[in-house]
Amino acid sequence: MSGLAIEVVDLTRRFGGFTAVDNISFEVAAGEVFGFLGANGAGKTTAIKMLIGLLAPTSGKAHVAGLDVKTQMDQIRTRIGYMSQRFSLYEDLTVLENIQLYGGIYGLSDAQITERSKAMLASLGLADDFVGRLPLGWKQKLAFSVALLHEPAVVFLDEPTGGVDPLTRRQFWELIYAAAARGTTVFVTTHYMDEAEYCDRISIMVDGHIGAIGTPRELKEKWNVPTIDELFVRLARPA
Amino acid sequence: MSPTLLAFIVKELRHILRDRQTLTILLLMPLVQVVLFGYALRSDVRDVRLAIVDPSPDYATIALRDRLVAARRFKIVSVSPSMTSVEPLFRQGKADVAIAFEPDFAGHLHGNGPAKLLLAIDASDPNTATTMQAYARAVITSYEAEVGAGLNQPIRIIPDTRMRFNPTLESVNLFVPGLIALVLTLVSALMTAISLSREKERGTLEILLVSPLRPWQIIVGKVLPYLGLAFANVLTALLAAWLIFHVPFRGSVLLLLSESLLYAMVSLALGVLVASLTTSQRVAMLAALLVTMLPSSLLSGMVFPIASMPVFLQWVSAIVPARWFIVIARGIMLKGVGLDYLWRETLVLLGMTVVLMGIAVRSFKPRLE
């Protein structure tokens, strides 16, 4: 289990009579960039919420960073980072104040916070200002860096590049690769199929199931499609 | 305190201190409210409708009646021989004050005994009632002095005052304790509800819930800075009431401050509850106004005495925290009593805090969906 960042076995979540996530199983290796794709309503968000402790599974098992989401969520919380599809830093606080908040919440020492925030500002090329004054692309890059502040084993990114221009998206993916190179497992959802091609492995969720899983190249060969985009459309509309 | 919680509280303080406009409004509010309420409730009373009960009219009762009318404050709306006719007038709101002379008033005035009269006042508006009483007594006293001087011997008229509808009326100062309750409710319940639902609306709450912060720490972190603000507000309201309106303070300041903090806790818990049950800032704000501000001002006994409410509303008022706090604050400020008299109300507030906080913490996380 040491090589696995995420291990999901027969994970299910029902809301009343509706089964949002139906018996899914998959594994993500440590240090991997894993693309978690699916149409809106396919059950992606529900699955992520079970992995980060915002929803309890109805049945099945899931381990994150080698820990059980049912019994060891408290330990998991300190070892994962999360960036939601909505911008999630405080706009009325400065960059440094946001860093101090999240650093403090994740139990970093003052010295660590000072050191890491300096490094972060330098690598992003940012000056300390109110977050609300930054352009959207910068905000997203900053939010990602803040999610990595406590050097989590796994970072969950829920549509991190929504509404961002292509150049910034490219820069964002450079940040993702840099994080993966440092050993952080990246679990990312996206609607941009070109981004899916950047991932080490991807899965495509369809109606609560996993419709396909593998490296982008494997999947294209197996389904005999030129792009992931086409595979996605074919799976989502099985007609 | 854990560094995790501390980091969160620092962040909350920054939010509050950075929003200067809101902060200024919140800090000035108690002052403005005390001044507005203070002056608004001190309205000058004119044309008081007076019912006279005079079983045996004589020169003395006629003279006093003339004096009352001559003072221009009063106009006589009815003269009758017995009290029975006065009751319907009060009920229909056709008389504000009744003066009943005892039989053979003049005889008593010049004989041995003091002459007695009954002053009955509609005290459904306590402040107006106090003013009307003062006017009536002033007229009676001046008549007393005048007749006494003419006779070269002191005479005595003993007015026996009855406040109707609100028999335990203390003084004009009743409104200050209610005001403290109102300000605390506003700052505590409304502001926490807004600040918490803002996190929900903007998606930052999700990030916090994924972090090692526990739900109770998020709530404590939200609540603590506002407790500080509430504390400042109580001091402002008390100082303003004391300096501008000379409202007395007979009991222990420390006890009142502690009770205020307790009441603030109840309101904060309500605010958290409102935020966890609503989905947007706007709804949270309206809901907070509806479930906290309205009952706190209308059903708490601050404006309308509980004793004069319909029985049903009296029952409803029992679940309004402000009702209990106002009893406590009035007791401490105006009567100077301590915990030995107020333990029951204090226990009610404590119980409400525990129950509401419990529900708030429990409902907090599942409601994220």
Interface residues (C-beta under 8 A of the other chain):
Chain A: I52 G53 L54 L55 D74 R77 T78 I80 Y82 M83 S84 Q85 R86 F87 S88 L89 Y90 D92 L93 E97 Q100 L101 Y102 G103 G104 I105 Y106 G107
Chain B: P3 T4 L6 A7 F8 V10 K11 R14 H15 R18 D19 R202 G203 T204 E206 I207 L208 L209 V210 S211 P212 L213 L368 E369
